[in-house]
């Protein structure tokens, strides 16, 4: 660079500082999101401000800011009183700042004041965005339409174990005449970690759905700002699509959170949630009593109808039986009258059969056959049926009609008839 002297870094930074001091001599209002906030031991509050761009939430601008201890308590207290929230990461603010630049520490902003109405408007806008998104996704009515079991007795409770609201909830259930089984899923119920903690608790319950009848999401009282997590999309989406009915008792009297809107049943306090559960059990008991009475009445009516029918059938049986008995008696008398003649006819037929059989037997008797000229030849006491049964010289007996002849066989031959 001929003819000119180079500018030193310090000179350049002084020029930048001078330019900024001249351009931003007066405070300006700047909107940004708090990325980080810390209060050091001296009482000064240091912040990291960012501006996000697009749907991916990637920061497009970033700057350091500070509230001196002379201003910080006043600004923080006023902001919390108006919004119900403490200054914390993730909150969008509209800050009145002085622009500063330091040769060693670079660009920074000194916050002189914060407008709470801007943050309230941003919270309301985020709330409406959450509602619109849930409605567009078609999940707005899902949990409200989830049917309650007939008996709601096994309760998964999402709360802080140390919360007074949780203790009130348990005491109210213990005072009831019914036996409830409650399981606590401990979670942070306020602060920056609340949304993530509650979602994690709901996920643990979802893994054990068969063990529970309903979910109670409860917390004690708190500031309006403490309820901000219950307007967050992620938490409300989990509640809206949860497979079990969710009852909320978030401990507020005026405002209704988006979580209340999408839950199955929204109540004001943890004690009210317990009272609702007791009322459900009372209604179930009354329904059982009515069912028992209806069963008793139906059984009594059925028994009466059966008795009437039995009496009618008994009368019909008596009448039918009497008629059958009369007919059978007449039939027996008729048969008794016919019995002697029938017996005589039967005996006569049997006698005739016996006479015929006797004649047949007599006609075939050995004596009669012998009288006709036939004889029986015996050898050795046995009848001889063939000439081969005797031999020459054998002694035989010949039985005829009027006696027996002893004889000797002279010869024995087998004669065959000519064919």
C-alpha positions as a Markdown table, in Angstrom:
| # | Residue | x | y | z |
|---|---|---|---|---|
| 1 | Unk | 0.0 | 0.0 | 0.0 |
| 2 | Unk | 2.1 | 2.8 | -1.3 |
| 3 | Unk | 1.6 | 6.4 | 0.1 |
| 4 | Unk | -0.6 | 5.4 | 3.1 |
| 5 | Unk | 0.2 | 4.0 | 6.5 |
| 6 | Unk | -1.7 | 0.8 | 7.5 |
| 7 | Unk | -4.4 | 1.0 | 10.2 |
| 8 | Unk | -3.7 | -0.8 | 13.4 |
| 9 | Unk | -6.2 | -3.2 | 14.8 |
| 10 | Unk | -6.7 | -1.0 | 17.8 |
| 11 | Unk | -7.3 | 2.0 | 15.5 |
| 12 | Unk | -9.8 | 0.0 | 13.5 |
| 13 | Unk | -11.7 | -1.0 | 16.6 |
| 14 | Unk | -11.7 | 2.5 | 18.0 |
| 15 | Unk | -13.2 | 3.6 | 14.7 |
| 16 | Unk | -15.9 | 0.9 | 14.9 |
| 17 | Unk | -16.6 | 1.9 | 18.5 |
| 18 | Unk | -16.8 | 5.6 | 17.6 |
| 19 | Unk | -19.1 | 4.9 | 14.7 |
| 20 | Unk | -21.4 | 2.8 | 16.9 |
| 21 | Unk | -21.4 | 5.4 | 19.6 |
| 22 | Unk | -22.3 | 8.1 | 17.1 |
| 23 | Unk | -24.9 | 5.9 | 15.3 |
| 24 | Unk | -26.5 | 4.5 | 18.5 |
| 25 | Unk | -26.0 | 7.3 | 21.0 |
| 26 | Unk | -29.6 | 6.7 | 22.3 |
| 27 | Unk | -31.0 | 3.4 | 23.5 |
| 28 | Unk | -32.9 | 1.2 | 21.0 |
| 29 | Unk | -35.6 | -1.5 | 21.4 |
| 30 | Unk | -34.5 | -5.0 | 20.3 |
| 31 | Unk | -36.4 | -8.2 | 20.2 |
| 32 | Unk | -34.5 | -11.5 | 20.8 |
| 33 | Unk | -34.6 | -14.8 | 22.5 |
| 34 | Unk | -32.7 | -15.5 | 25.6 |
| 35 | Unk | -30.4 | -18.5 | 24.9 |
| 36 | Unk | -28.5 | -18.4 | 28.3 |
| 37 | Unk | -28.8 | -16.3 | 31.4 |
| 38 | Unk | -26.5 | -16.2 | 34.5 |
| 39 | Unk | -26.3 | -14.1 | 37.6 |
| 40 | Unk | -22.8 | -13.9 | 39.0 |
| 41 | Unk | -21.7 | -13.4 | 42.6 |
| 42 | Unk | -21.5 | -9.6 | 42.1 |
| 43 | Unk | -25.2 | -9.4 | 41.2 |
| 44 | Unk | -24.7 | -8.6 | 37.5 |
| 45 | Unk | -26.8 | -10.6 | 35.1 |
| 46 | Unk | -25.2 | -11.8 | 31.9 |
| 47 | Unk | -27.3 | -13.0 | 28.9 |
| 48 | Unk | -26.7 | -14.6 | 25.5 |
| 49 | Unk | -29.3 | -13.4 | 23.1 |
| 50 | Unk | -30.0 | -15.1 | 19.8 |
| 51 | Unk | -32.3 | -14.7 | 16.8 |
| 52 | Unk | -33.5 | -17.9 | 15.1 |
| 53 | Unk | -34.4 | -18.2 | 11.4 |
| 54 | Unk | -36.4 | -20.6 | 9.4 |
| 55 | Unk | -38.3 | -23.7 | 10.7 |
| 56 | Unk | -35.1 | -25.5 | 11.8 |
| 57 | Unk | -34.4 | -22.9 | 14.6 |
| 58 | Unk | -30.8 | -22.3 | 13.6 |
| 59 | Unk | -29.5 | -19.0 | 15.1 |
| 60 | Unk | -28.9 | -16.3 | 12.5 |
| 61 | Unk | -27.7 | -13.7 | 15.0 |
| 62 | Unk | -26.1 | -13.7 | 18.4 |
| 63 | Unk | -24.9 | -11.1 | 20.9 |
| 64 | Unk | -23.9 | -10.8 | 24.5 |
| 65 | Unk | -25.9 | -8.7 | 26.9 |
| 66 | Unk | -25.7 | -7.6 | 30.5 |
| 67 | Unk | -27.9 | -6.1 | 33.2 |
| 68 | Unk | -25.9 | -4.4 | 35.9 |
| 69 | Unk | -26.9 | -5.1 | 39.4 |
| 70 | Unk | -28.2 | -1.6 | 39.8 |
| 71 | Unk | -31.0 | -2.5 | 37.2 |
| 72 | Unk | -31.3 | -6.2 | 37.3 |
| 73 | Unk | -33.4 | -6.7 | 40.5 |
| 74 | Unk | -35.9 | -4.1 | 39.4 |
| 75 | Unk | -36.2 | -5.4 | 35.8 |
| 76 | Unk | -36.5 | -9.0 | 36.8 |
| 77 | Unk | -39.1 | -8.4 | 39.5 |
| 78 | Unk | -41.3 | -6.3 | 37.3 |
| 79 | Unk | -41.0 | -8.9 | 34.4 |
| 80 | Unk | -42.0 | -11.8 | 36.7 |
| 81 | Unk | -44.9 | -9.8 | 38.3 |
| 82 | Unk | -46.3 | -9.0 | 34.9 |
| 83 | Unk | -45.7 | -12.3 | 33.0 |
| 84 | Unk | -45.7 | -14.8 | 35.9 |
| 85 | Unk | -42.4 | -16.1 | 34.6 |
| 86 | Unk | -38.8 | -15.6 | 35.6 |
| 87 | Unk | -36.3 | -14.5 | 33.0 |
| 88 | Unk | -35.0 | -17.8 | 31.6 |
| 89 | Unk | -33.7 | -19.4 | 28.5 |
| 90 | Unk | -36.2 | -19.9 | 25.7 |
| 91 | Unk | -38.1 | -16.7 | 26.4 |
| 92 | Unk | -38.5 | -14.0 | 23.8 |
| 93 | Unk | -38.1 | -10.5 | 25.1 |
| 94 | Unk | -38.2 | -6.9 | 23.9 |
| 95 | Unk | -35.3 | -5.1 | 25.6 |
| 96 | Unk | -34.3 | -1.5 | 25.7 |
| 97 | Unk | -30.5 | -1.6 | 25.1 |
| 98 | Unk | -27.5 | 0.5 | 24.7 |
| 99 | Unk | -25.2 | -0.7 | 22.0 |
| 100 | Unk | -21.6 | -1.0 | 23.1 |
| 101 | Unk | -18.3 | -2.1 | 21.7 |
| 102 | Unk | -15.0 | -2.8 | 23.5 |
| 103 | Unk | -11.6 | -3.3 | 21.9 |
| 104 | Unk | -11.0 | -6.5 | 23.9 |
| 105 | Unk | -14.5 | -7.8 | 24.5 |
| 106 | Unk | -16.2 | -6.9 | 21.3 |
| 107 | Unk | -19.9 | -6.1 | 20.6 |
| 108 | Unk | -22.3 | -6.2 | 23.5 |
| 109 | Unk | -25.6 | -4.8 | 24.7 |
| 110 | Unk | -26.5 | -3.2 | 28.0 |
| 111 | Unk | -30.1 | -3.8 | 28.9 |
| 112 | Unk | -31.8 | -0.9 | 30.5 |
| 113 | Unk | -35.4 | -2.2 | 30.5 |
| 114 | Unk | -37.6 | -5.1 | 29.3 |
| 115 | Unk | -41.2 | -4.8 | 28.1 |
| 116 | Unk | -43.2 | -7.7 | 29.6 |
| 117 | Unk | -46.2 | -7.1 | 27.3 |
| 118 | Unk | -44.1 | -8.3 | 24.3 |
| 119 | Unk | -43.3 | -11.6 | 26.1 |
| 120 | Unk | -46.9 | -12.0 | 27.1 |
| 121 | Unk | -47.9 | -11.5 | 23.5 |
| 122 | Unk | -45.3 | -14.0 | 22.3 |
| 123 | Unk | -46.5 | -16.6 | 24.9 |
| 124 | Unk | -50.0 | -16.1 | 23.7 |
| 125 | Unk | -48.9 | -16.5 | 20.1 |
| 126 | Unk | -47.0 | -19.7 | 20.9 |
| 127 | Unk | -50.1 | -21.0 | 22.7 |
| 128 | Unk | -52.3 | -20.3 | 19.7 |
| 129 | Unk | -49.8 | -21.9 | 17.4 |
| 130 | Unk | -49.8 | -25.0 | 19.6 |
| 131 | Unk | -53.6 | -25.2 | 19.5 |
| 132 | Unk | -53.7 | -24.7 | 15.8 |
| 133 | Unk | -51.1 | -27.3 | 15.1 |
| 134 | Unk | -52.8 | -29.9 | 17.3 |
| 135 | Unk | -56.1 | -29.3 | 15.5 |
| 136 | Unk | -54.5 | -29.4 | 12.1 |
| 137 | Unk | -52.9 | -32.8 | 12.9 |
| 138 | Unk | -56.3 | -34.2 | 14.0 |
| 139 | Unk | -55.2 | -35.1 | 17.5 |
| 140 | Unk | -57.1 | -32.4 | 19.4 |
| 141 | Unk | -60.0 | -34.6 | 20.5 |
| 142 | Unk | -58.2 | -37.9 | 20.8 |
| 143 | Unk | -57.7 | -38.2 | 24.5 |
| 144 | Unk | -61.1 | -36.7 | 25.3 |
| 145 | Unk | -62.6 | -39.4 | 23.2 |
| 146 | Unk | -60.6 | -42.2 | 24.9 |
| 147 | Unk | -63.2 | -44.3 | 26.8 |
| 148 | Unk | -62.9 | -44.6 | 30.6 |
| 149 | Unk | -62.8 | -48.2 | 32.0 |
| 150 | Unk | -65.9 | -49.3 | 34.0 |
| 151 | Unk | -63.7 | -49.2 | 37.1 |
| 152 | Unk | -61.0 | -46.6 | 37.4 |
| 153 | Unk | -58.9 | -47.8 | 40.3 |
| 154 | Unk | -55.2 | -48.1 | 39.1 |
| 155 | Unk | -53.9 | -44.6 | 38.7 |
| 156 | Unk | -50.5 | -43.5 | 37.3 |
| 157 | Unk | -49.6 | -40.2 | 38.9 |
| 158 | Unk | -47.3 | -37.7 | 37.2 |
| 159 | Unk | -46.2 | -35.2 | 39.9 |
| 160 | Unk | -43.3 | -34.1 | 42.0 |
| 161 | Unk | -42.9 | -36.4 | 45.1 |
| 162 | Unk | -42.3 | -33.3 | 47.2 |
| 163 | Unk | -45.3 | -31.3 | 46.0 |
| 164 | Unk | -48.0 | -30.4 | 48.5 |
| 165 | Unk | -50.5 | -31.0 | 45.7 |
| 166 | Unk | -49.4 | -34.6 | 45.5 |
| 167 | Unk | -49.8 | -35.1 | 49.2 |
| 168 | Unk | -53.3 | -33.5 | 49.1 |
| 169 | Unk | -54.2 | -35.9 | 46.2 |
| 170 | Unk | -53.2 | -38.9 | 48.2 |
| 171 | Unk | -54.9 | -37.8 | 51.4 |
| 172 | Unk | -58.2 | -37.2 | 49.5 |
| 173 | Unk | -58.1 | -40.8 | 48.1 |
| 174 | Unk | -57.2 | -42.3 | 51.5 |
| 175 | Unk | -60.3 | -40.6 | 53.0 |
| 176 | Unk | -62.6 | -42.2 | 50.5 |
| 177 | Unk | -64.3 | -45.6 | 51.1 |
| 178 | Unk | -62.6 | -47.1 | 48.0 |
| 179 | Unk | -59.3 | -48.7 | 47.5 |
| 180 | Unk | -57.1 | -47.1 | 44.9 |
| 181 | Unk | -53.7 | -48.3 | 43.6 |
| 182 | Unk | -51.5 | -45.3 | 42.8 |
| 183 | Unk | -48.0 | -45.3 | 41.2 |
| 184 | Unk | -46.0 | -42.1 | 41.2 |
| 185 | Unk | -43.9 | -41.2 | 38.2 |
| 186 | Unk | -41.8 | -38.4 | 39.7 |
| 187 | Unk | -41.2 | -35.4 | 37.5 |
| 188 | Unk | -40.3 | -31.7 | 37.6 |
| 189 | Unk | -43.5 | -29.7 | 37.4 |
| 190 | Unk | -42.1 | -26.3 | 36.7 |
| 191 | Unk | -39.0 | -24.6 | 35.4 |
| 192 | Unk | -37.0 | -25.2 | 32.2 |
| 193 | Unk | -36.7 | -28.9 | 32.7 |
| 194 | Unk | -40.5 | -29.5 | 33.4 |
| 195 | Unk | -41.6 | -30.2 | 29.8 |
| 196 | Unk | -38.9 | -32.8 | 29.2 |
| 197 | Unk | -39.4 | -34.4 | 32.6 |
| 198 | Unk | -43.1 | -34.7 | 32.2 |
| 199 | Unk | -42.8 | -36.1 | 28.7 |
| 200 | Unk | -40.3 | -38.7 | 30.0 |
| 201 | Unk | -42.7 | -39.7 | 32.8 |
| 202 | Unk | -45.6 | -40.1 | 30.3 |
| 203 | Unk | -43.3 | -42.3 | 28.1 |
| 204 | Unk | -42.6 | -44.6 | 31.0 |
| 205 | Unk | -46.3 | -44.9 | 31.7 |
| 206 | Unk | -47.0 | -45.7 | 28.1 |
| 207 | Unk | -44.7 | -48.6 | 28.3 |
| 208 | Unk | -46.9 | -50.1 | 31.1 |
| 209 | Unk | -50.3 | -49.2 | 29.8 |
| 210 | Unk | -51.9 | -52.5 | 30.8 |
| 211 | Unk | -51.0 | -51.8 | 34.5 |
| 212 | Unk | -53.2 | -48.6 | 34.7 |
| 213 | Unk | -56.7 | -47.4 | 34.1 |
| 214 | Unk | -56.0 | -43.6 | 33.9 |
| 215 | Unk | -53.3 | -41.0 | 34.4 |
| 216 | Unk | -53.4 | -38.1 | 36.8 |
| 217 | Unk | -51.2 | -35.1 | 35.9 |
| 218 | Unk | -51.1 | -32.9 | 39.0 |
| 219 | Unk | -49.2 | -30.1 | 40.6 |
| 220 | Unk | -49.8 | -27.6 | 43.3 |
| 221 | Unk | -50.4 | -23.9 | 42.9 |
| 222 | Unk | -47.9 | -21.6 | 41.2 |
| 223 | Unk | -47.5 | -18.5 | 39.2 |
| 224 | Unk | -49.0 | -18.1 | 35.8 |
| 225 | Unk | -45.5 | -18.4 | 34.3 |
| 226 | Unk | -45.0 | -21.7 | 35.9 |
| 227 | Unk | -47.7 | -23.1 | 33.6 |
| 228 | Unk | -45.9 | -22.2 | 30.4 |
| 229 | Unk | -44.7 | -25.7 | 29.9 |
| 230 | Unk | -48.4 | -26.9 | 29.8 |
| 231 | Unk | -48.9 | -24.8 | 26.7 |
| 232 | Unk | -45.9 | -26.3 | 24.9 |
| 233 | Unk | -46.6 | -28.3 | 21.8 |
| 234 | Unk | -44.5 | -31.4 | 22.6 |
| 235 | Unk | -46.1 | -32.0 | 26.0 |
| 236 | Unk | -49.6 | -31.3 | 24.8 |
| 237 | Unk | -49.1 | -33.6 | 21.7 |
| 238 | Unk | -48.2 | -36.4 | 24.1 |
| 239 | Unk | -51.2 | -35.8 | 26.3 |
| 240 | Unk | -53.6 | -35.6 | 23.3 |
| 241 | Unk | -52.4 | -38.9 | 21.8 |
| 242 | Unk | -51.9 | -40.7 | 25.1 |
| 243 | Unk | -53.5 | -44.2 | 25.0 |
| 244 | Unk | -55.0 | -43.8 | 28.6 |
| 245 | Unk | -57.5 | -41.2 | 29.7 |
| 246 | Unk | -55.5 | -38.2 | 31.3 |
| 247 | Unk | -57.0 | -36.1 | 34.1 |
| 248 | Unk | -55.2 | -32.8 | 34.8 |
| 249 | Unk | -55.1 | -30.9 | 38.1 |
| 250 | Unk | -52.5 | -28.2 | 37.5 |
| 251 | Unk | -53.5 | -26.0 | 40.4 |
| 252 | Unk | -54.7 | -22.8 | 38.8 |
| 253 | Unk | -58.0 | -21.1 | 39.1 |
| 254 | Unk | -58.1 | -18.5 | 36.3 |
| 255 | Unk | -56.2 | -19.8 | 33.3 |
| 256 | Unk | -56.8 | -23.0 | 31.3 |
| 257 | Unk | -53.7 | -24.5 | 29.7 |
| 258 | Unk | -53.6 | -26.2 | 26.4 |
| 259 | Unk | -52.8 | -29.4 | 28.3 |
| 260 | Unk | -56.2 | -29.0 | 30.1 |
| 261 | Unk | -57.9 | -28.5 | 26.7 |
| 262 | Unk | -56.6 | -31.8 | 25.2 |
| 263 | Unk | -56.8 | -33.9 | 28.4 |
| 264 | Unk | -59.7 | -36.3 | 28.9 |
| 265 | Unk | -60.8 | -34.4 | 32.0 |
| 266 | Unk | -59.5 | -31.1 | 33.3 |
| 267 | Unk | -59.9 | -30.1 | 36.9 |
| 268 | Unk | -58.6 | -27.2 | 38.9 |
| 269 | Unk | -56.5 | -28.8 | 41.6 |
| 270 | Unk | -55.0 | -32.2 | 42.6 |
| 271 | Unk | -57.7 | -32.5 | 45.3 |
| 272 | Unk | -60.4 | -32.1 | 42.6 |
| 273 | Unk | -58.8 | -34.9 | 40.6 |
| 274 | Unk | -58.9 | -37.2 | 43.6 |
| 275 | Unk | -62.5 | -36.2 | 44.2 |
| 276 | Unk | -63.4 | -36.9 | 40.5 |
| 277 | Unk | -61.8 | -40.4 | 40.9 |
| 278 | Unk | -63.8 | -41.1 | 44.0 |
| 279 | Unk | -67.0 | -39.9 | 42.2 |
| 280 | Unk | -66.3 | -42.3 | 39.4 |
| 281 | Unk | -66.0 | -45.2 | 41.8 |
| 282 | Unk | -69.2 | -44.1 | 43.5 |
| 283 | Unk | -71.0 | -44.1 | 40.2 |
| 284 | Unk | -69.6 | -47.5 | 39.4 |
| 285 | Unk | -70.8 | -48.8 | 42.8 |
| 286 | Unk | -74.2 | -47.4 | 42.1 |
| 287 | Unk | -74.2 | -49.0 | 38.7 |
| 288 | Unk | -73.4 | -52.3 | 40.3 |
| 289 | Unk | -76.1 | -51.9 | 42.8 |
| 290 | Unk | -78.6 | -51.1 | 40.0 |
| 291 | Unk | -77.4 | -54.1 | 38.1 |
| 292 | Unk | -77.8 | -56.4 | 41.2 |
| 293 | Unk | -81.3 | -55.1 | 41.7 |
| 294 | Unk | -82.2 | -55.6 | 38.1 |
| 295 | Unk | -80.7 | -59.1 | 38.3 |
| 296 | Unk | -82.7 | -59.8 | 41.4 |
| 297 | Unk | -85.9 | -58.5 | 39.8 |
| 298 | Unk | -85.3 | -60.4 | 36.6 |
| 299 | Unk | -84.5 | -63.6 | 38.6 |
| 300 | Unk | -87.7 | -63.2 | 40.6 |
| 301 | Unk | -89.8 | -62.6 | 37.5 |
| 302 | Unk | -88.2 | -65.6 | 35.8 |
| 303 | Unk | -88.9 | -67.9 | 38.8 |
| 304 | Unk | -92.5 | -66.7 | 39.0 |
| 305 | Unk | -93.0 | -67.3 | 35.3 |
| 306 | Unk | -91.4 | -70.8 | 35.7 |
| 307 | Unk | -93.7 | -71.6 | 38.6 |
| 308 | Unk | -96.8 | -70.5 | 36.7 |
| 309 | Unk | -95.7 | -72.6 | 33.7 |
| 310 | Unk | -95.0 | -75.6 | 36.0 |
| 311 | Unk | -98.4 | -75.3 | 37.6 |
| 312 | Unk | -100.0 | -75.2 | 34.1 |
| 313 | Unk | -98.0 | -78.2 | 32.9 |
| 314 | Unk | -98.9 | -80.1 | 36.1 |
| 315 | Unk | -102.6 | -79.4 | 35.5 |
| 316 | Unk | -102.2 | -80.5 | 31.9 |
| 317 | Unk | -100.3 | -83.6 | 33.0 |
| 318 | Unk | -103.0 | -84.5 | 35.6 |
| 319 | Unk | -105.7 | -84.2 | 33.0 |
| 320 | Unk | -103.7 | -86.0 | 30.3 |
| 321 | Unk | -102.7 | -88.7 | 32.7 |
| 322 | Unk | -106.2 | -89.3 | 33.9 |
| 323 | Unk | -107.4 | -89.7 | 30.3 |
| 324 | Unk | -104.6 | -92.1 | 29.5 |
| 325 | Unk | -105.2 | -94.1 | 32.6 |
| 326 | Unk | -108.9 | -94.5 | 31.8 |
| 327 | Unk | -108.1 | -95.6 | 28.2 |
| 328 | Unk | -105.5 | -98.1 | 29.4 |
| 329 | Unk | -107.9 | -99.4 | 32.0 |
| 330 | Unk | -110.6 | -100.0 | 29.4 |
| 331 | Unk | -108.1 | -101.6 | 27.1 |
| 332 | Unk | -106.9 | -104.0 | 29.9 |
| 333 | Unk | -110.5 | -104.9 | 30.7 |
| 334 | Unk | -111.1 | -105.6 | 27.0 |
| 335 | Unk | -108.0 | -107.7 | 26.8 |
| 336 | Unk | -108.9 | -109.5 | 30.0 |
| 337 | Unk | -112.3 | -110.4 | 28.5 |
| 338 | Unk | -110.6 | -111.8 | 25.4 |
| 339 | Unk | -107.9 | -113.7 | 27.3 |
| 340 | Unk | -109.9 | -117.0 | 28.1 |
| 341 | Unk | -111.0 | -117.5 | 24.4 |
| 342 | Unk | -107.6 | -116.6 | 23.2 |
| 343 | Unk | -105.9 | -119.0 | 25.6 |
| 344 | Unk | -108.3 | -121.8 | 24.6 |
| 345 | Unk | -107.6 | -121.2 | 20.9 |
| 346 | Unk | -103.9 | -121.1 | 21.6 |
| 347 | Unk | -104.0 | -124.3 | 23.6 |
| 348 | Unk | -106.1 | -126.1 | 20.9 |
| 349 | Unk | -103.5 | -125.1 | 18.2 |
| 350 | Unk | -100.6 | -126.3 | 20.3 |
| 351 | Unk | -102.4 | -129.6 | 21.1 |
| 352 | Unk | -103.0 | -130.2 | 17.4 |
| 353 | Unk | -99.3 | -129.5 | 16.7 |
| 354 | Unk | -98.3 | -131.9 | 19.4 |
| 355 | Unk | -100.6 | -134.6 | 18.1 |
| 356 | Unk | -99.1 | -134.2 | 14.6 |
| 357 | Unk | -95.6 | -134.4 | 16.0 |
| 358 | Unk | -96.4 | -137.5 | 18.0 |
| 359 | Unk | -97.8 | -139.2 | 14.9 |
| 360 | Unk | -94.7 | -138.2 | 13.0 |
| 361 | Unk | -92.4 | -139.6 | 15.7 |
| 362 | Unk | -94.5 | -142.8 | 16.0 |
| 363 | Unk | -94.3 | -143.4 | 12.3 |
| 364 | Unk | -90.5 | -143.2 | 12.4 |
| 365 | Unk | -89.9 | -145.3 | 15.6 |
| 366 | Unk | -87.4 | -148.3 | 15.3 |
| 367 | Unk | -90.1 | -150.8 | 16.4 |
| 368 | Unk | -92.4 | -149.8 | 13.5 |
| 369 | Unk | -89.5 | -150.0 | 11.1 |
| 370 | Unk | -88.6 | -153.5 | 12.4 |
| 371 | Unk | -92.3 | -154.6 | 12.0 |
| 372 | Unk | -92.0 | -153.7 | 8.4 |
| 373 | Unk | -89.4 | -156.5 | 7.9 |
| 374 | Unk | -86.3 | -154.5 | 8.4 |
| 375 | Unk | -83.5 | -155.8 | 10.8 |
| 376 | Unk | -80.6 | -154.2 | 12.7 |
| 377 | Unk | -77.2 | -156.0 | 12.4 |
| 378 | Unk | -74.8 | -155.5 | 15.3 |
| 379 | Unk | -71.2 | -156.7 | 15.7 |
| 380 | Unk | -69.5 | -156.2 | 19.0 |
| 381 | Unk | -72.5 | -154.3 | 20.4 |
| 382 | Unk | -72.4 | -151.7 | 17.6 |
| 383 | Unk | -74.7 | -151.4 | 14.6 |
| 384 | Unk | -73.1 | -152.4 | 11.3 |
| 385 | Unk | -73.8 | -149.9 | 8.6 |
| 386 | Unk | -71.5 | -151.4 | 5.9 |
| 387 | Unk | -70.3 | -154.8 | 4.7 |
| 388 | Unk | -66.8 | -153.6 | 5.3 |
| 389 | Unk | -67.6 | -153.5 | 9.0 |
| 390 | Unk | -67.5 | -157.3 | 9.4 |
| 391 | Unk | -65.3 | -160.1 | 8.3 |
| 392 | Unk | -65.7 | -163.9 | 7.7 |
| 393 | Unk | -66.2 | -165.7 | 10.9 |
| 394 | Unk | -67.4 | -162.7 | 12.9 |
| 395 | Unk | -70.2 | -163.3 | 15.4 |
| 396 | Unk | -73.1 | -160.9 | 14.8 |
| 397 | Unk | -76.6 | -160.3 | 16.2 |
| 398 | Unk | -79.6 | -159.7 | 14.0 |
| 399 | Unk | -82.4 | -157.8 | 15.7 |
| 400 | Unk | -85.9 | -158.3 | 14.2 |
| 401 | Unk | -89.3 | -157.2 | 15.4 |
| 402 | Unk | -89.9 | -160.0 | 17.8 |
| 403 | Unk | -86.4 | -161.0 | 18.9 |
| 404 | Unk | -82.6 | -161.4 | 18.3 |
| 405 | Unk | -80.9 | -164.0 | 16.0 |
| 406 | Unk | -77.2 | -164.9 | 16.6 |
| 407 | Unk | -75.3 | -165.7 | 13.4 |
| 408 | Unk | -71.8 | -166.2 | 12.0 |
| 409 | Unk | -70.6 | -164.4 | 8.9 |
| 410 | Unk | -69.6 | -166.8 | 6.1 |
| 411 | Unk | -68.5 | -164.1 | 3.7 |
| 412 | Unk | -68.7 | -160.3 | 3.4 |
| 413 | Unk | -68.8 | -158.5 | 0.1 |
| 414 | Unk | -69.5 | -154.9 | -0.9 |
| 415 | Unk | -72.0 | -154.7 | -3.7 |
| 416 | Unk | -72.2 | -151.7 | -5.9 |
| 417 | Unk | -75.3 | -150.7 | -7.8 |
| 418 | Unk | -75.0 | -150.4 | -11.5 |
| 419 | Unk | -75.2 | -146.9 | -12.6 |
